[in-house]
C-alpha cells in the first residue's frame, strides 16, 4: 500500500476533503442510528411487553383508576392490571429531609407496579416495596441526590403534597432509561399519593372527574384477543363514564404497549416520540452520507487519469484486471475504515449536544455489543464497495494502451464527472429547500397573532408553595419594588392552557351542546398584563367578580350575545355573562381554537397556580435575581424555577425549534461537504481541461471564452440537478407539513433561494479556481506534444 499512501500524501486536498466529508457524514449517521435503534427498542426492559395493552380512545391512551377497577371486575380475561399516574411529575414536587428541601419527580402507581412490569430492585423486596401507602422507591440517582453515599433504604422523608405523613424508603431501583416510563421519574409511590396531587384522579373519588390523568395497563394471556369485547366495553363505559356519556369519546380499545411510543394518540403518562421526526432525521443522515460518498467517488473519478499511469504500469508488469479491481477496493476499504474511526470519535465528542437537540438520551459507547460491531463491519464493507466500485471498474476495465492514446482521459472527464456533479447538486438543493421551508414555517408560527400581547412578565409557581398567605405576602412585597409594574395571582396562563372544563350548554334551540372551555381563574391584573380588551363589560354587581367569555363561545352555541344574560348547562348551573372578548390562543397556535373563559375574581378569592410579575424596561436579569431572592425568602427555600413568559412560549415549540436546529446542522454539514467536494472536483476537472484550453487558445480562444465554457458546463449540470431536486424537495416539504399541521406555503420561493445559493457556491468556486488556469500560457501544456 506504499504507493497508495504516497498518492494520498501528494494529493492533500483530495485526502482532506474526503476524510472530513466521510467522517462528518458518518458521525451524523452513527448518532441518528443510535437514536433510531433506541426508539425502536423502547420497552425492552419490560417483561412480556407484547402481552401488555393500554386502555385508549381516539383522543388519549389514558383514563381513570376506577375505570380500570370496574373493567377488571367485569372481564375475567384481564389476567392482571396496573395503573400509573404522572401528574406529580413536573409539578414542582419536592422532598423534605431534616428541613432540607430537594426537588423530586414522583410517579404514582398501583401497588403491583414492580411485579407487573417485571422490574427488579437494587435493594429492597419488590413484593413488599409498595404495599404500604407511605412507602417510596427511589431511583439510583435520586437516592444519591437525597442521601449522598449513605444507604437510602429505611430512611424517612416528607413529600411536599402530603403535609402529615412521613414516607419510608423501601427500595432502590435502577434509573429508567429507554423505557416506556419517562426518564425523568425519580421516585415511585403508591397510588394513594394522587389524593394530594389531583383529587379528580383519585381512586377514592367516585365522580372520576379526571378521565385522562391515569394510564390503565392490562396483561392479557397469550391467545386472547383483547378487543374481542370492544363493543361490549364501549357500552359498559357509557353507563358510568361521563366522557362517554357526553360523547366526548366515541371509541374504546386496547393499544399494545409497544405501539404507544410512536402512536399519534397522546399518552401523558408514558414516553412517546414522533415517528415522522425519526424518519426525517434518518433520511437526512443517509442523504448526507450519500453526498459524502458521491464526493469520494467523483473525486476518485477526477483523479483517475492521475492514477491511470500507475495502474497501466502494473498491468504491463503482469497484474491482471481482477487484481487491479480488488486492489482499488482494498484502498477504498482502508480509507472508509479510517473515516469511520474518525466519525466514532466525533460522535462521542458531540453526543451531549445532540442529546439536547433530539431531546433523547444517546450513548455510543455503552450500546456497543457484538451485534452492533457486526453491523458496523457490514456497513464499512458496503460503504467500501459503494465508494470504490466505480473508480475500480474504470481503472481495471480499460486496456493499458487506452491510457497512452488518451481515450480514457476524455471519457472520464465528459461523462462520469457530470453525472456525479448533477446528483450532488440536486441533493444539496433539496436539503437546503427543506431547511429553508421549515425555518420559514417556524418563523410564521412564532409570529402568529395570539389574540393577546405581553411585555416583560416573570412567572412564579404558586401550587408548590401550598400557602395562600405566603403567595399574597410575595405579591405585596413585589409590588413595593420600583421596577415592578403589575402583579397577578392566577390559576393558569394562556401558555399553560389553564384548566379544561368540558360541559354541555344549551344552544339557541334549547339543545345541549358539548363545549370544551379553557378556564382561567384570576384577578383583574390578568387583563392588564396580557392586554386583553373586554368588549361591553357589563360590570355585574357580583361580590367576588365576573365571568367573561370569548366570542367563539356564542358562535359555537349560535347565541346572540346581546340577548344572552347567562349560559345554562344540563345540570341547571347558570353562568352569568359579564362580558365578552376576542378569542385568544392558548398553548400552541397549532392546537384547534376553542372557547375560553376568564373568571375575574377578588384577589383574596383566587387560589393561584401562578404568580405573574410584570416589570418595566431595564436590566431584566437583575430584576429577576432580586425577585427570585424575595420569592425564595418568602417560601422558605422551597425549590422553584421562575421563567420569563416569552421563554415559556418558546418551550411550547421546543420540539419544532430543536428539529429546526437539527435540520439546519444537517444542511450546514451537507453544504460544507458539497462546497468542499465541488471546489476540489473543480480543481481536478479544470486541471484535466488545461490541455484542451491550451489548444483552443492557440486557435484564437480567449481567457473569457474559456471561463464561460467552464461556467456553462457547471450551470447545465446544476440545471440538470434541479430536475432531481424538485421531487426530493416536494417529498421533504410534505413530511414537514405533516409534522407541523400548520397552513402550508408554496415551496417554490424557498426552492428558488436554495438553487440560487447552491449555484452561487458552485459557479463562484469554478470562477475563482479557473481565474488562473484560463490565463496560463498555452505553451506550458502543449510544448511536449
C-alpha positions in Angstrom: 0.0 0.0 0.0 3.1 2.3 -0.1 2.1 3.8 -3.4 -1.4 4.5 -2.1 -0.1 6.4 0.9 2.3 8.3 -1.4 -0.7 9.2 -3.6 -2.7 10.4 -0.5 0.3 12.4 0.7 0.8 14.1 -2.7 -2.9 14.9 -3.0 -3.6 16.5 0.4 -6.7 18.4 -0.8 -8.2 15.1 -2.0 -7.4 13.4 1.3 -8.6 16.3 3.5 -12.0 16.7 1.7 -12.9 13.1 1.6 -11.8 12.2 5.2 -13.7 15.3 6.5 -16.7 14.6 4.3 -17.0 10.9 5.1 -16.1 11.4 8.8 -18.7 14.2 9.4 -21.4 12.3 7.5 -20.7 9.0 9.2 -20.8 10.9 12.6 -24.4 12.0 11.8 -25.4 8.5 10.7 -24.0 6.9 13.9 -25.8 9.4 16.1 -29.1 9.1 14.3 -28.8 5.3 14.0 -28.2 5.1 17.8 -31.3 7.3 18.3 -33.5 5.2 16.0 -32.4 1.9 17.5 -33.1 3.2 21.0 -36.6 4.4 19.9 -37.4 1.2 18.2 -36.4 -0.8 21.3 -38.2 1.2 23.9 -39.7 -1.1 26.5 -37.2 -3.9 26.0 -36.7 -3.8 29.8 -40.4 -4.8 30.4 -41.4 -8.4 30.9 -43.9 -9.8 28.4 -44.4 -6.4 26.8 -46.1 -8.0 23.8 -49.0 -9.1 26.1 -49.5 -5.7 27.8 -52.1 -3.3 26.5 -53.2 0.3 27.4 -56.8 1.4 27.5 -57.3 4.0 24.8 -59.8 6.1 23.0 -59.5 8.3 19.9 -58.0 11.1 22.0 -55.9 9.6 24.8 -54.3 6.4 25.9 -55.4 7.4 29.4 -58.4 7.1 31.7 -59.2 6.9 35.5 -58.1 4.5 38.1 -61.7 3.4 38.9 -62.3 2.6 35.3 -59.6 0.0 35.4 -61.0 -1.4 38.6 -64.5 -1.7 37.1 -63.2 -3.3 33.9 -61.2 -5.8 35.9 -64.4 -6.8 37.8 -66.3 -7.2 34.6 -63.8 -9.0 32.4 -62.1 -12.0 33.9 -59.8 -12.4 30.9 -57.8 -9.4 32.3 -55.0 -11.5 33.9 -53.5 -8.6 35.7 -53.8 -4.8 35.5 -51.8 -1.8 36.7 -52.4 2.0 36.9 -49.7 4.8 36.6 -50.2 8.5 37.1 -47.6 11.2 36.2 -49.5 14.3 37.4 -47.0 14.8 40.3 -44.1 14.9 37.7 -43.0 18.4 36.6 -45.4 19.9 39.1 -42.7 21.3 41.4 -43.0 18.5 44.0 -40.1 18.1 46.4 -38.9 16.1 49.3 -38.1 17.4 52.8 -35.2 15.8 54.8 -34.2 17.5 58.0 -35.6 20.8 56.8 -33.7 20.5 53.5 -36.0 20.8 50.5 -35.0 19.0 47.3 -37.0 18.7 44.1 -38.2 15.2 43.2 -40.1 13.9 40.2 -42.8 11.5 41.6 -44.6 8.7 39.8 -47.8 7.3 41.4 -48.5 3.7 40.7 -50.7 0.8 41.7 -49.1 -1.4 44.4 -48.3 -4.2 41.9 -46.2 -2.0 39.6 -42.9 -3.7 40.1 -44.3 -7.2 39.6 -46.5 -6.2 36.7 -43.5 -4.7 34.7 -41.0 -7.2 35.9 -38.7 -4.6 37.5 -36.1 -5.8 40.0 -34.7 -3.6 42.8 -31.1 -2.9 43.5 -32.1 -3.1 47.2 -35.3 -3.9 48.9 -38.1 -6.5 48.4 -40.1 -5.8 45.2 -43.1 -7.8 46.6 -43.4 -5.6 49.6 -41.8 -2.3 48.5 -45.1 -0.5 47.6 -47.6 -2.3 49.8 -47.7 0.4 52.5 -49.4 3.7 51.4 -46.5 5.7 52.8 -43.6 3.8 51.2 -41.4 5.2 48.4 -39.0 3.6 45.9 -36.2 5.9 44.7 -34.1 5.6 41.6 -30.4 5.2 42.0 -29.7 8.8 41.0 -32.4 10.2 43.3 -31.1 8.2 46.2 -27.7 9.8 45.7 -29.2 13.2 45.3 -31.2 12.9 48.6 -28.8 10.9 50.8 -25.4 11.1 49.1 -23.3 8.0 49.6 -25.3 6.8 52.6 -27.6 3.7 52.2 -31.1 5.1 51.4 -33.2 2.1 52.2 -35.1 2.6 55.5 -34.6 6.4 55.6 -37.5 8.7 56.2 -38.6 11.8 54.3 -41.6 14.0 53.8 -43.2 14.8 50.4 -44.5 18.3 49.6 -48.1 17.4 48.8 -48.7 15.4 51.9 -48.3 17.7 54.9 -49.0 15.0 57.6 -47.3 11.7 56.9 -43.6 10.6 56.6 -42.6 8.3 53.8 -40.1 5.4 54.2 -37.7 4.4 51.5 -38.4 0.7 50.9 -36.3 0.1 47.8 -33.8 1.5 45.2 -34.4 0.9 41.5 -32.1 1.5 38.6 -32.7 4.7 36.7 -35.3 4.5 34.0 -33.6 4.6 30.5 -35.1 3.8 27.1 -38.3 2.6 28.9 -41.9 3.4 28.5 -41.6 5.1 31.9 -40.3 8.6 31.4 -36.6 9.1 32.1 -37.2 12.0 34.4 -39.0 9.8 37.0 -37.0 9.8 40.3 -39.4 8.3 42.8 -42.3 5.7 42.8 -45.0 6.0 45.4 -48.3 4.1 45.9 -51.4 5.5 44.0 -52.8 6.9 47.3 -50.5 9.9 46.8 -52.7 11.1 43.9 -55.2 12.2 46.5 -52.8 15.1 47.4 -51.9 15.9 43.8 -55.3 15.9 42.0 -58.5 14.7 43.6 -60.1 14.4 40.2 -57.8 11.4 39.5 -58.0 9.8 43.0 -59.1 6.2 43.3 -61.2 7.4 46.3 -63.2 9.9 44.1 -66.3 8.2 42.8 -67.1 11.0 40.4 -64.0 10.2 38.3 -63.7 13.9 37.3 -60.3 13.4 35.5 -60.7 10.9 32.7 -57.2 11.5 31.3 -54.8 11.5 34.2 -54.1 7.8 34.6 -52.9 5.1 32.2 -54.7 1.7 32.6 -52.4 -1.2 31.6 -53.6 -4.8 31.3 -51.8 -8.0 30.7 -53.9 -10.5 28.7 -53.0 -14.2 28.4 -51.4 -15.5 25.2 -54.1 -16.2 22.6 -56.7 -13.8 24.0 -57.8 -11.0 21.6 -58.2 -8.0 23.9 -60.5 -6.2 21.5 -62.9 -9.1 21.1 -65.3 -7.4 23.5 -64.6 -3.8 22.5 -68.2 -3.2 21.6 -69.4 -4.5 25.0 -66.7 -2.5 26.8 -67.8 0.7 25.0 -71.4 0.1 26.0 -70.3 -0.6 29.6 -68.3 2.6 29.8 -71.3 4.6 28.7 -73.1 3.5 31.8 -70.8 5.3 34.2 -68.0 7.3 32.5 -69.0 10.9 31.8 -66.6 11.2 28.9 -68.5 8.5 27.0 -71.9 9.6 28.3 -71.4 13.0 26.8 -70.0 11.6 23.6 -66.6 13.2 24.1 -65.1 9.8 23.4 -66.7 7.5 20.9 -64.1 4.7 20.8 -62.7 2.3 23.4 -59.9 -0.2 22.5 -56.7 -1.7 23.8 -53.5 -0.4 22.3 -50.4 -2.6 22.5 -47.9 -1.0 24.9 -45.1 -1.4 22.4 -47.0 0.8 20.0 -47.6 3.6 22.4 -44.2 5.2 21.9 -44.9 6.1 18.3 -48.6 6.4 18.4 -50.3 9.7 17.4 -52.7 9.2 20.3 -51.5 11.2 23.3 -50.4 9.2 26.3 -49.4 11.8 29.0 -48.2 9.2 31.5 -45.9 7.2 29.2 -42.9 8.1 26.9 -43.7 9.0 23.4 -41.8 10.2 20.3 -42.8 11.4 16.9 -42.1 8.7 14.3 -42.1 11.1 11.4 -39.2 13.1 13.1 -37.3 9.9 13.5 -37.5 9.1 9.8 -36.8 12.7 8.8 -33.5 12.6 10.8 -32.7 9.2 9.4 -33.3 10.2 5.8 -31.3 13.4 6.3 -28.4 11.4 7.7 -28.5 9.0 4.8 -28.6 11.9 2.3 -25.5 13.5 3.9 -23.7 10.1 3.8 -24.6 9.7 0.1 -23.3 13.2 -0.6 -20.0 12.3 1.0 -19.8 9.1 -0.9 -20.6 10.9 -4.2 -17.8 13.3 -3.2 -15.4 10.5 -2.8 -16.5 8.8 -6.0 -16.4 12.0 -8.0 -13.0 13.0 -6.8 -11.7 9.5 -7.3 -13.0 9.6 -10.9 -11.5 13.1 -11.3 -8.2 11.6 -10.1 -8.4 8.5 -12.3 -6.3 9.9 -15.0 -3.5 10.7 -12.5 -3.5 7.1 -11.3 -4.1 5.6 -14.7 -0.4 5.5 -15.5 0.3 3.7 -12.2 -2.3 1.0 -12.9 -1.3 0.8 -16.6 2.3 0.1 -15.5 1.1 -2.6 -13.1 -0.9 -4.2 -15.9 2.1 -4.1 -18.3 4.2 -5.7 -15.5 1.8 -8.6 -15.3 -1.1 -7.6 -12.9 -4.5 -8.8 -14.1 -7.6 -6.6 -14.3 -9.1 -8.5 -11.4 -6.1 -7.9 -9.1 -6.3 -4.1 -10.0 -10.0 -4.1 -9.2 -9.6 -5.7 -5.8 -6.6 -3.6 -5.0 -8.6 -0.4 -5.5 -11.5 -1.8 -3.4 -9.0 -2.6 -0.7 -7.8 1.0 -0.8 -11.4 2.2 -0.6 -12.0 -0.1 2.5 -8.9 1.3 4.2 -10.0 4.9 3.5 -13.6 4.2 4.7 -12.3 2.5 7.9 -10.2 5.5 8.8 -13.1 7.8 8.2 -15.4 5.6 10.3 -12.9 5.7 13.2 -12.8 9.4 13.0 -16.6 9.5 12.9 -16.8 7.4 16.0 -14.6 9.9 17.9 -16.6 12.9 16.6 -19.9 11.3 17.5 -18.8 10.7 21.1 -17.5 14.3 21.3 -20.8 15.9 20.2 -23.1 13.4 21.9 -24.1 15.6 24.8 -25.1 18.4 22.4 -27.0 16.1 20.2 -28.9 14.7 23.2 -30.2 18.2 23.9 -31.2 18.8 20.3 -33.0 15.5 19.9 -34.5 15.5 23.4 -33.4 11.9 24.0 -30.6 10.0 25.6 -27.8 8.6 23.4 -24.8 6.5 24.4 -22.5 5.4 21.6 -20.0 3.5 23.8 -22.4 1.7 26.1 -24.5 0.5 23.2 -21.5 -1.2 21.6 -22.0 -5.0 21.6 -21.3 -7.9 19.3 -24.3 -7.3 17.1 -23.5 -3.6 16.9 -19.9 -4.3 15.9 -21.1 -6.8 13.3 -23.4 -4.2 11.8 -20.6 -1.6 11.8 -18.4 -4.1 10.0 -21.1 -4.9 7.4 -21.6 -1.1 7.0 -18.0 -0.5 6.3 -17.8 -3.2 3.7 -20.9 -1.9 2.0 -19.6 1.7 2.0 -16.3 0.5 0.7 -18.0 -1.3 -2.2 -20.3 1.6 -2.9 -17.5 4.2 -2.8 -14.8 2.2 -4.5 -16.6 0.2 -7.2 -16.8 3.0 -9.8 -13.1 4.0 -9.9 -12.1 0.4 -9.5 -14.2 -0.6 -12.6 -12.9 2.4 -14.6 -9.2 1.7 -13.9 -9.4 -2.1 -14.3 -11.7 -2.1 -17.3 -9.5 -0.1 -19.8 -6.6 -1.5 -21.7 -3.2 0.0 -20.7 -2.8 1.3 -24.3 -6.0 3.4 -23.9 -4.2 5.4 -21.3 -1.4 6.2 -23.8 -3.8 7.1 -26.6 -5.8 9.4 -24.3 -9.3 7.9 -24.9 -9.5 7.0 -21.2 -9.0 10.6 -20.1 -11.6 12.1 -22.4 -14.2 9.5 -21.3 -13.8 10.3 -17.5 -14.0 14.0 -17.8 -17.0 14.0 -20.1 -19.4 11.5 -18.6 -18.8 10.5 -15.0 -18.0 13.9 -13.6 -21.1 15.5 -15.0 -23.3 12.7 -13.6 -21.9 12.9 -10.1 -22.0 16.7 -10.2 -25.7 16.5 -11.1 -26.5 14.1 -8.3 -24.6 16.0 -5.6 -26.0 19.5 -6.5 -29.6 18.0 -6.7 -29.3 16.5 -3.2 -27.9 19.8 -1.8 -30.7 21.9 -3.3 -33.3 19.5 -2.0 -31.9 19.5 1.6 -31.5 23.3 1.6 -35.1 23.7 0.4 -36.4 21.6 3.2 -34.4 23.6 5.8 -35.5 27.0 4.5 -39.1 25.8 4.3 -39.1 24.5 7.9 -37.4 27.7 9.1 -39.9 29.9 7.3 -42.8 27.9 8.7 -41.5 28.1 12.3 -40.9 31.9 11.8 -44.6 32.2 10.8 -45.7 30.1 13.8 -43.7 32.1 16.3 -45.1 35.4 15.0 -48.7 34.3 14.6 -51.0 36.7 16.5 -52.1 35.2 19.8 -55.0 37.5 20.5 -53.1 39.0 23.3 -49.7 40.7 23.9 -47.3 40.9 26.8 -44.2 42.7 28.0 -41.6 41.5 30.5 -43.6 39.0 32.5 -42.0 36.7 35.0 -43.9 33.5 36.0 -43.6 32.0 39.5 -45.1 28.6 40.5 -47.6 29.0 43.3 -49.0 25.5 43.6 -45.8 24.1 45.1 -45.9 26.6 48.0 -49.2 25.4 49.3 -49.8 28.5 51.3 -52.0 31.3 50.0 -50.8 33.6 52.8 -47.2 33.3 51.6 -48.2 33.9 48.0 -50.1 37.1 48.9 -47.1 38.2 51.0 -44.9 37.8 48.0 -47.4 39.8 45.9 -47.5 42.6 48.3 -43.7 42.8 48.7 -43.1 42.5 45.0 -45.4 45.5 44.4 -43.1 47.6 46.5 -40.2 47.1 44.1 -39.7 50.2 41.9 -39.3 48.2 38.7 -42.5 46.1 39.2 -45.4 47.4 37.1 -48.1 44.8 38.0 -48.6 41.5 39.9 -51.3 39.0 39.2 -52.5 35.9 41.0 -54.0 33.4 38.5 -55.0 29.8 38.1 -53.5 29.3 34.7 -52.0 31.3 31.9 -52.6 31.2 28.2 -49.4 29.3 27.5 -50.1 26.6 30.1 -53.7 26.5 28.9 -55.3 27.0 32.4 -57.9 24.3 33.3 -60.2 22.5 31.0 -63.9 22.4 31.8 -66.0 20.4 29.4 -69.7 20.7 29.9 -73.0 20.7 28.0 -74.6 24.1 27.5 -77.9 24.9 25.9 -77.8 26.4 22.4 -80.3 28.9 20.9 -82.7 26.0 20.2 -82.5 24.7 23.8 -80.5 21.6 22.8 -77.5 20.8 25.0 -74.1 21.0 23.1 -70.7 19.9 24.3 -68.5 22.9 24.9 -64.8 22.5 26.0 -63.7 25.6 27.8 -60.2 26.6 28.8 -60.8 28.4 32.1 -58.6 31.0 33.8 -59.5 32.0 37.3 -57.6 35.1 38.0 -57.7 38.7 39.3 -58.2 41.8 37.3 -54.4 42.4 36.7 -54.6 39.4 34.3 -56.4 41.5 31.7 -53.9 44.4 32.0 -50.8 42.2 31.8 -51.9 40.4 28.7 -53.7 43.5 27.2 -57.0 41.6 26.7 -59.8 44.0 25.8 -63.2 43.2 27.2 -66.0 44.3 24.9 -69.1 45.6 26.5 -68.1 44.9 30.2 -71.5 44.7 31.9 -69.9 45.2 35.3 -72.4 42.9 37.0 -72.9 43.5 40.7 -71.2 40.3 41.8 -69.4 40.3 45.1 -66.4 38.1 44.1 -66.0 39.0 40.4 -67.3 38.5 36.9 -67.1 35.8 34.2 -66.0 36.9 30.7 -66.4 34.6 27.6 -64.6 34.6 24.3 -66.6 35.3 21.1 -66.4 31.7 19.9 -68.5 30.7 22.9 -71.5 32.4 21.5 -70.7 31.3 17.9 -70.5 27.6 18.9 -73.9 27.8 20.6 -75.4 30.1 17.9 -76.4 32.6 20.6 -76.8 36.3 20.2 -74.5 37.9 22.8 -76.7 41.0 23.2 -79.6 38.8 24.2 -77.7 36.4 26.3 -77.6 37.2 30.0 -76.4 33.8 31.2 -75.4 30.3 30.0 -77.0 27.2 31.4 -75.8 23.7 31.5 -77.7 20.4 31.7 -77.3 20.3 35.5 -79.1 23.6 35.9 -75.9 25.6 36.7 -76.0 29.2 35.4 -73.0 31.2 34.2 -73.7 34.9 34.3 -72.2 36.6 31.2 -70.2 39.6 32.5 -68.8 40.5 29.0 -67.0 39.1 26.0 -63.6 39.4 24.4 -61.8 38.4 21.2 -60.6 34.8 21.1 -57.1 34.2 22.4 -54.7 31.4 21.5 -53.8 29.1 24.4 -50.9 26.7 24.4 -49.6 26.3 20.9 -51.3 28.0 17.9 -51.1 24.6 16.3 -53.9 23.5 18.6 -57.5 23.9 17.4 -59.3 27.0 18.7 -61.9 26.5 21.3 -63.8 28.8 23.7 -62.1 30.3 26.7 -63.5 31.8 29.9 -61.8 34.3 32.2 -63.2 34.4 35.6 -62.0 37.7 37.2 -62.3 37.3 41.0 -61.3 39.2 44.1 -57.6 38.8 44.7 -58.3 37.1 48.1 -60.6 34.6 46.4 -58.1 33.3 43.8 -56.4 30.0 44.6 -53.4 30.6 42.3 -51.3 28.3 40.3 -49.1 31.1 39.1 -47.8 34.5 40.2 -47.2 36.8 37.3 -44.9 39.8 37.8 -44.7 42.4 35.1 -41.5 44.5 35.1 -40.6 47.8 33.4 -37.9 48.2 30.8 -34.4 47.8 32.2 -31.9 45.3 33.4 -34.2 42.2 33.3 -31.6 39.8 34.6 -31.1 42.0 37.7 -34.8 42.3 38.2 -35.2 38.5 38.1 -32.4 37.9 40.6 -34.0 40.3 43.1 -37.5 38.9 42.7 -36.1 35.3 42.9 -34.4 36.1 46.1 -37.6 37.6 47.5 -39.7 34.6 46.5 -37.2 32.1 47.9 -37.2 34.1 51.2 -41.0 34.2 51.4 -41.5 30.4 50.6 -38.7 29.5 53.0 -36.3 27.8 50.5 -38.8 25.6 48.6 -37.3 24.6 45.2 -38.7 26.6 42.4 -38.0 27.8 38.9 -39.1 31.2 37.6 -39.4 31.7 33.9 -40.0 34.7 31.6 -43.2 34.2 29.8 -41.5 34.7 26.5 -39.3 31.7 27.3 -42.4 29.7 28.2 -43.8 30.4 24.8 -40.7 29.1 23.2 -40.8 26.0 25.3 -44.2 25.2 23.8 -42.5 25.0 20.4 -39.2 23.4 21.7 -39.7 20.2 19.6 -40.0 22.3 16.5 -37.1 24.5 17.4 -34.9 21.5 18.2 -35.9 19.9 14.9 -35.1 23.1 13.0 -31.7 23.3 14.7 -31.0 19.7 13.9 -32.0 20.1 10.2 -30.0 23.3 10.0 -27.0 21.4 11.3 -27.6 18.6 8.8 -27.9 21.1 6.0 -24.8 23.1 7.0 -22.9 19.8 7.1 -24.3 19.0 3.6 -23.3 22.4 2.3 -19.8 22.1 3.7 -19.4 18.7 2.2 -20.8 19.9 -1.1 -18.7 23.1 -1.1 -15.5 21.1 -0.4 -16.4 18.5 -2.9 -17.4 20.9 -5.7 -14.4 23.0 -5.1 -11.9 20.2 -5.1 -13.6 18.5 -8.0 -13.5 21.8 -9.9 -9.8 22.0 -9.3 -9.2 18.5 -10.7 -11.7 19.0 -13.5 -10.1 22.2 -14.6 -6.6 20.7 -14.4 -7.8 18.0 -16.8 -9.1 20.6 -19.2 -5.9 22.6 -19.3 -4.6 20.8 -22.4 -7.9 21.4 -24.3 -7.9 25.0 -23.3 -4.3 25.5 -24.4 -5.1 24.1 -27.9 -8.2 26.3 -28.3 -6.3 29.4 -27.1 -3.7 28.7 -29.8 -6.5 28.8 -32.4 -7.8 32.1 -31.1 -9.9 31.5 -27.9 -9.6 34.0 -25.1 -9.5 33.6 -21.3 -13.0 35.0 -21.0 -14.3 32.4 -23.6 -12.7 29.6 -21.7 -14.1 30.7 -18.4 -17.5 31.0 -19.9 -17.2 27.5 -21.3 -16.4 26.1 -17.8 -19.2 28.1 -16.2 -21.6 26.8 -18.9 -20.7 23.2 -18.1 -21.3 23.8 -14.4 -24.6 25.7 -15.0 -26.0 23.0 -17.2 -25.1 20.4 -14.6 -26.8 22.5 -11.9 -30.0 22.8 -14.1 -30.0 19.0 -14.5 -29.5 18.6 -10.8 -32.6 20.9 -10.2 -34.7 18.3 -12.0 -33.6 15.7 -9.4 -34.1 18.2 -6.6 -37.7 19.0 -7.3 -39.3 15.6 -6.4 -37.0 15.2 -3.4 -37.8 18.7 -2.1 -41.5 18.2 -2.6 -41.4 15.0 -0.7 -39.5 16.6 2.2 -41.9 19.5 2.3 -44.9 17.2 2.5 -43.3 15.4 5.5 -42.7 18.8 7.2 -46.3 19.8 6.7 -47.4 16.5 8.2 -45.4 17.3 11.4 -46.4 20.9 11.7 -50.2 20.7 10.9 -50.0 24.4 10.0 -51.2 26.1 6.9 -48.7 25.2 4.2 -47.0 27.8 2.0 -45.7 27.5 -1.6 -42.3 25.9 -1.6 -41.1 27.4 -4.9 -39.9 30.6 -3.3 -37.6 28.8 -0.9 -36.7 26.3 -3.7 -35.5 29.2 -5.8 -33.4 30.7 -3.0 -31.9 27.3 -2.3 -31.0 26.8 -6.0 -29.5 30.3 -6.3 -27.4 29.7 -3.1 -26.0 26.4 -4.4 -25.5 28.0 -7.8 -23.5 30.9 -6.4 -21.3 28.5 -4.4 -20.7 26.2 -7.3 -20.2 28.8 -10.0 -18.3 31.0 -7.7 -15.8 28.2 -6.9 -15.4 27.4 -10.6 -14.9 31.1 -11.4 -12.3 31.6 -8.7 -10.4 28.4 -9.5 -10.4 28.9 -13.2 -9.2 32.5 -12.9 -5.5 31.5 -13.0 -6.0 28.4 -15.2 -7.5 30.3 -18.2 -4.7 32.9 -18.1 -1.8 30.4 -18.2 0.5 30.3 -21.2 -0.8 27.6 -23.6 2.8 26.7 -24.5 3.2 25.2 -21.0 0.7 22.5 -21.8 1.4 21.7 -25.4 5.2 22.0 -25.7 5.6 18.3 -25.1 3.1 17.3 -27.8 
